[in-house]
């Protein structure tokens, strides 16, 4: 599969692209089954809601994400090295895609009641690379909508040069100052269904509300970079990589 020029232009303009029904229902179900096992048994490494919110509470752990999923299950690795998506990634990166296993090598959750809102941010905030030619692949394993924590995006935000003062100490985009409020009003969303994928640039602003339903929302996200995009030496971004030739 290859993207049309219209789709490439849409990604370059908006900083994100939705592709419906990319992954099979069977693959999604298999990933979801394995993910639930790891979540229910709290198999490390994880990020907890308590860690994200900077709360010291070792007695109550709500998993926010499973980290380092590439090496957890063969089906996770199969999805991250899927051959059908490689031509698409190559088109958008204009280079050979490379899995960056240091970042967004994750299964993300929004647990009922215990999930928290994900603040507006750019994924690039904690990454250390020589340029910004990176994008993430988000796979919906079931229905995602605003009530259970659907991602929302700000079109074109990957091309805006922001001031340091527009972000807080966690490098989250402030949503309580006038210039940011105006931009946030432009946010868009689209409900996702099992097998849908969203590709988004590492500097595209996005957020998600907490899950207000009674059912967990579980998604898969990984990041790729251009082969010519090098990690800064000595940073945590300098980690295991997989070239997707």
N, C-alpha and C positions, 0 to 999 in steps of 0.2 A: 504494500500500500504506500502511496505517495500523496502528499498534500497538493492541492491546487494552488496556483499563484494567489488566488483570492484568500485562501486559508493562511498562507504565509504572510500576506499583507495584514490580515486580521490580527495574527499573533504579534507582528512587529508593531502595529498601531496600538493595540489594547494591552499587550503584555500577557495575554492568556488566550487559550483556544480550547474549546469544548469539542470532543469527538464522541459521538454516541455509539453505544453497542460495540465497543472495541474488543473487550475481553468476553469470553464465553461465560455463560451462566454456570457451567460445570467448574470452570477454573475458579471463579469467584467463590463458589460454595466450598471448594476444597481449601482455598486460602482461608476462608472464614472459619472453617472447622478447626484447622490447625491454630489459627490465631486465638480462638476462644480457649483452647487448651493452655496455651502459654499465658493468657490473661488470667484465667481462673486459678492457675498455679503460681502466679506472680513470678514467672521465671525471669531472672535478671539477664542482661541489664535492662532497666526500665527508667522512665521518668514518671514520677507520681504527680498527682494534683497538688499534693502538699509541697513538693519540691518547686513546682512551677509558681505557686503562690507564696513561696518562702515561709512556710509554716513548719515549725518543729513539732512533728507528731508521728512518732514511730509506731504507735499503737493502731492508727487508722490509716491504711494505705489504699488509695484509689489510683489504679494505673491510668496514666494519661497517654503513654506511648510505650510500645515495645521497641527498644533500640537494637541496632545491629542484627536485623532480621535476615540479612543475606545468608549468613551461616547457620541459621536456626533450622530451616526446613528446606528440602529440595524444591518444593513447589514455590517457595518464596524466591529462591534463586532463579528458577525457571521463568518466573514473571519478570524479574529484573533484567534478565538477559534475553527477553523475547525478541526473536528475529524480525517479526513483522513490524515492530515499532522503530527499528533502527533506521530505515530510510527517512522516516518522519523526523527523528531526532537530528539526523545528519543535515536535513534541509534547514531546520530551524537554527542549528548551531553553525551551519556552513563549515562543518569540520567533522571528523570522526568523533562520535560520542564516547565518553568515558564515564563509567559509574564512579561516583565519589562516595565511597563507603563511610567516610567520616561524618557525612551530613545527610539527613533525611533518608536514612536507610532504616525506615520505621513503619510500624503499624500504629496508626493513630486512633484514639478512642474519644468518645464523648459519652460517658456513663450517665445513666439517668440519675437525677437529683444531685449526685456528687460531682458532676463536671463543672468546670468553670468556663467563663468566657475567655476566648483567645483574643488578646488585644490586637489592634491594627499594627502591622509590622511588615518589614521586608525580610525575607529569609537570609539575605546577604549579611545581616547585621553582625553575626558572629563568625562569618566565614572569612578566610584569609587567602585570597587569590590575586593574581596580577591584573586580572580584568573581570568583567561581569558577564562573561559568556557562559552562563549556567542556567538551567531550567529544571523544574521539578515535574514529575509525572504523578498525578493523583488518581488513584483507581477507587471508584465507588463500588463497594462490595454488596450494597443494598441501597434502598431509597435514602436520599439525603435531601432535607428541606429545612427551611428556616427554624422550625420548631425543634429539630433535633441537632442543630449546630452546623448547618450548611455554610460552606465558605462563601464569602462575598469579596468582590474585587473592585478596585478603583481603576477604571480604564486609563491607560496612558501614564500611570504613576511611575512606571519603570524608567521613564524618560525625563522626569522632573528632577531638577537639582534642588534638594531641600537644605534648609539651614539646620545646624545642630540644635538650635532652640526649639525646633518642631518635634523633637523626640525627648522622652524622659530618660531617667538613669538606667532603665533596662533596655534602652533603644527601641521602645515601643512608640508609635506615632501618637502624639497627644490628641485626644478627641475633645478637649475642652478649651481650645484656643481658637479664635475667629478664623484665621487663615486655614487651619486644618478642618474645621467644621464645614467650610464651603466645599472643600475637596471631598469630604466624606459623603456629602449629599449626592455626589455623582456615582456612588457605589451601585453595583449591579450584582445580580445573582441569577442562577438558573438551577432548578431542581435537578438532582442527579438520580439515575437509576442504576441498578446492577449492571456492571460492565462498561459504564461510561468512564471516560478519562478526561481530565483537565490538565493541560500543559501550561505552566506559568513561569514567567521570567523571575530570576532571583531577586529583582528589585521591585516587583509588582506588589503594591500594598494590598494586604488581605487580612481578614479577621473572621471569627466565627463566634456566635453566641453559645451559651451553655445548652445542654440537652434538656428540654422541658417535657420530654415524653417518658414513657415507662420502659422503653427498649434501648439497649446500647446501640450507638452508632460506631461502626468500625470501618476504617479506611486504610488504604496502603499508599505510602508516598515514598518515592526515591528521587534522587537528584543525579543529573548528568552534567558534565561540562564538556567544552570543546577540548580536543587533544592538545591544542596549543595553549590552553589556559592552564598556567602552572600554579600550584600552591606556593605560598610564601614559605621559604625554608624555615624550619624550627617551629612552625605554627601547628595547631591541632588539625588543620586541613591537610597537612602532609601525612597522609594515611594510605592504607591499601586502596588501590584503584583497579578497575577491570575495564579493559579496552573492548568496545563493542564493534569490532571489525566485521 
